């Protein structure tokens, strides 16, 4: 395949370019626009249908952007960067409406609560939570190491991962609700939609998960590399994991995944870098260091096969399904932004 070729359910839509490594992004409300941040600190908005540039802001973050989060209403977004700041933007005007000084280090992660009332950001060993007015509600004590991942288990609770533990904090007060220990460095985290199952990729090439309601924990080993890409489907039945050039899909159906064989999806020739499920569908998109983007149709047992594929110019950094599931966008290391229609 060439960069201009797409097969199966992928139908070419549009492509564009940003100034540097396209590091993070997301679709705005109803897929009206795709917002993209690059490693040089630029923020770009493209019309969702045509790919026409709506606006560009160069040098928004000195040193570069590290993370982005779209507000649940889809009318605003937040960016975080190496300059220790979080900026909150309006989508239509392309101007920051709030500037938050988080700390002196890199702000590695940023995430809105599901109701949009809280904005969490991690900087070094601490996590900070801000209200809708941009004022800090609370900050955590130092974690055992740099916070590697954050995620909201609900509108009332924030989860963080770092070396040795996953911790859950009350959204409004910051009080510690639960702590799950693991002797190792946790590099990624995904929560099931109901917040009960916590899955983490570990530095020791394994995936560890806990069921919070029962306290049960398990480990899946045998990965060739660190499982930095994890994704649950909307129903919380399937957990897709990277960690090599195949995608391993574990099914939580029935008594699984313990004692069951996972689905193994084989297409990429280099390690998988990102995974994303479409909303309300057992369709998974995977991207790899080989530049390949693959759409998979899965069954509830984790088995399935490819139904569409394309290739972009560089390592696939992120994949984003359009909210209605009828489009897919890829960001790549060469600064490419590619959007396909889904048939």
N, C-alpha and C positions, 0 to 999 in steps of 0.2 A: 504494500500500500504506500501511496505518497501522501503528502500533507493535504492534497486537494481531493483525496479519495475517502469516501465513507460508504459503508456497506450496511445491509440489514435495516434495522429500525432507525438508524441515524441518517438524517437528511441534512445536507449542508445548509446552514443558515447564513452566518457571516463570520468574519474574522477581523481582528484589529491588533494593534500593538501598543504597548506602554514603554516607558523609558528604561526599565530594568526588569529584573526577575519579577514576574507577576506573582506576588507572595500570598495574597488573600483577597477575598471579594464576597459577593453575594448578590442575589436578586432582590429588588425592592418589591413593593406591593404589586401583586398580580403580574409580576414579571415585566413591569413597565420599563425598568432600567436594570442594567448590570453594573454594579460599582466594583472597581478593582483598585487595589493598592500595590505599589511596586517597591522593591527593595531600596530604591533611591529616595523614597519619601514622597513620591507623587500619588495623588488620588485622581481617579478617572471615572467618569460616568458615561455609559453608552446606552443609546436607545435599545430596548430589549428586542424589538422586531428587526430593525434595520442595521444595528451596529454603529449608527452614526454617533459621533462624539457629541455628547450633551454639554460637558464642561470638563476641564482639567485644572488641577491645582498642583503645581510643581513645588517640591521642597516643603510639604506640609509638616513633615517630621524630620528634624535634623538627624542625620545618621541613618534614616530609613524606617519604614513601617515594619512591624513584626506581627500584628494581628488586627483583625477587623471583626465586628459583630453587627448584624443588621437588627434594628429594633423590631420586636414582634409585630408591630403595626405596619412595618415596611416603609415608613415615611422618614426615617432617620437612621443613622448608623454611627458607630463609634470606631475610632482607629487608635492603635497604641503603637508606640515606637521606642527607639533606642534613646530618645531624649528624656525619658522618664515622664512623658505626658500622655494623657488620653484626650482626644478631641471628639466631641459630639457634633455631627453634621446634619443639616437638613438636606434631603435628597434633591429637591427641586432647585434650590438656589446654589448648592455647592459651596456653602460657607459654614465655618464652624460656629455653632451656637453656644458651645461651652468649651472651655479649656481647663483641664484638671491636671494639676501637678501631683503625680502619684509618689514619686521618689527620685532618688539620684541614679538608680540603675535602670536597666532595660525593663520595659513593661511587656512581658512575654505573652500574656493571655488576657483576653477581655471577653465578657459574656453578659448579656441581658438576662434578667429573670423572665420566665414565661409570660408574666403579666406586664412586663416592661417597666415595673416600678423601681427596680434595683439594677445597678450596673456594677459588676465585679471586675476587678483587675488585679493581676498578680505582678509583683515587682520583687525580684530576688526571693527572700524567704517569707515574705508577707503577702497576704491578700487583703485588698481594700474594697469596701462596698460603699457605693454612693447612692443617694436618693435621686428622684427625678429632677431636683433643683441643682444637682451637681455637688451638693455638700456631702462630705464624708459622714456616713452613719457609724462605721466602725472599721477597725483594722485588726487583723489577727496578731497574736504573738508570733515570734519567729518559728517557722517550720524547721524540721531537722536538716533540710537542704533547700535549694531553690525549688519553688513550686513548678512542677512540670506540666500540670494540666488543671483546669477548673471546669466545672459543669454544674448546672442547676438541676437538682433532682425534682424540685417543684418550685412554685413561686415562694415557698416559705423556707427553702433550705438550699445551701450551697455546698458542693463537694470540692475538695482539693486533693491532689495527688503529689507525692514527693518521695524522697528516699524513705522506705520503711513503713509508709502508712497512707491510707486514705482517711480523710477527716470530713465530717459533716457539721456545718455551722448553721445556727438559726439566722435567717435572712435579716431580721430587724435588729437583733441584739448582738450577734456574733458569738453567742455562747456555743460551746462545743457540745454537740448532741450525741455523736457516735464516732468511734475511731476503730479502724480495721488495720491490723498490723500485718506486715510482711517483711521478711528480712531480705531486702533487695531494693534496687533502684527502679522505681516505676516511671516509665517514659511516656505512657499514653493512658487515656481513660475514656470509657464509654459507659453510660448509664442506660438501663432499660427504660422505656417510657414511663413505667409506674415507679421508677426510682428504687426498686427492690434489688435488682442485680447490678453489681458493679464489676466491670471487667477492666483490667489493666494489663498493658504490655510491659514486660520487664526486661531489664538490661541483660538478664541471663537467658534470653531467647525463649521465653515462655509467656503464656497468657495466664494470669491468675484472676479468678473471680470469686465473689462472695454473694451469698443470698442474705440480705440484711435481716429479713424477717425470721430466719432460722439460725443465723450465725454460721451456716455451712459454707465452707470454702473449698475450692478445687483448683487444680493447675493443669493446663494443657501445655505439654512440652514438645520438643522435636522440631521447632522452627529453625530455619537456617540463619536468621538474623533477628534483630530486635523488632517485635511486632508494634511498629509505630502507627499503623493504620488500623483502626477498629471502627465498626459501625453496627448499630442495632437497627432492625426494621421497625416500622411504626407500631407493630403489634407486640414487639418484644419477644418474638419467637426465634428469630435468627440473629446470630452474631457473626458478622464477617470479619475476618482477621487477615492481615498481611504477614510480613516476616519472612518473605522469600519471593520467588517468582510465580508462586501459585497463590490463589485465594482459598483460604480454609474457612468453611461456613459451618458453625455449630448450631444445632437445633435444640431449643429449650422446650420443645413439644413433649408432652407426657412427662416422663422422668428424666429426660435428657438435660444436658448433654453427657452426663456421666454414664459410662457403659455403652455409648453409641459411637458410631463411626461418622466423622464429619463429611460434608460434601467438599470435594477438592476441585477447584475450577482452574483449568490449565490453559493458558493462552500466552501470557507475557513471557518474554525471554530474559528480562531483567527484573530486579525486585519491585514489588508493588509499593507505591508511595502514598496512595490515597484511595479511600472507599466511601461511597455514598449511596444510600437507599433512596429510591423515589418515594414520595408520600403515598400512603394507602395502597401500596403495590409491592409485590415480591420481585421488583426489578432493582438490580444492583449495578452501579457503575464503578469500574476500577480503572486506575491510571498507574503507569509505571515509569521507571527510569528509562525504559525503551521508547518513551513517547507514545505508547499505545493507549488508547481509550477503548474500553470494552463495556458493552451493556449485556448483562446476564439476566435470563429469566429463571427464577428459582422456584422450587417446591418447598413445602413446609418442613421437609426433612433435610434441607440444605443442599440437596442435589439440584443440578440444572445445567444449562449450557448457554453459550454466547448467542445473542440475537442481533448484535450490531457491533461494528468496530470501526475505528478511524485512527489516524496517527497525527500527532502535532510535532512541532519543530524541536522541542526540547523535553527535558524531564517534566512529567506532569506534576505540578505543585498541588493543585486542588481541583475538585470537581463539584459543581453545584447544579442540582436539578431545579428547573423552574418550578415555582409553587404548584402549578397545575399538572406537573409531570410531563408536559408536552414539549419540553426543551431541556437541553443539557449544555452547560458551559464548562470549558476547561481552561485553566491557567497554566502556563509553562515557564520554564527557567529561561527561555530566550525572550521573555517579554510578550509572548503571544497570548491572545485572548480569542478563543474559538467557541462559537455557539452553533449547535445543531438543533434542528427540529426533530421531534420524535414521532415516527409514524405509528 
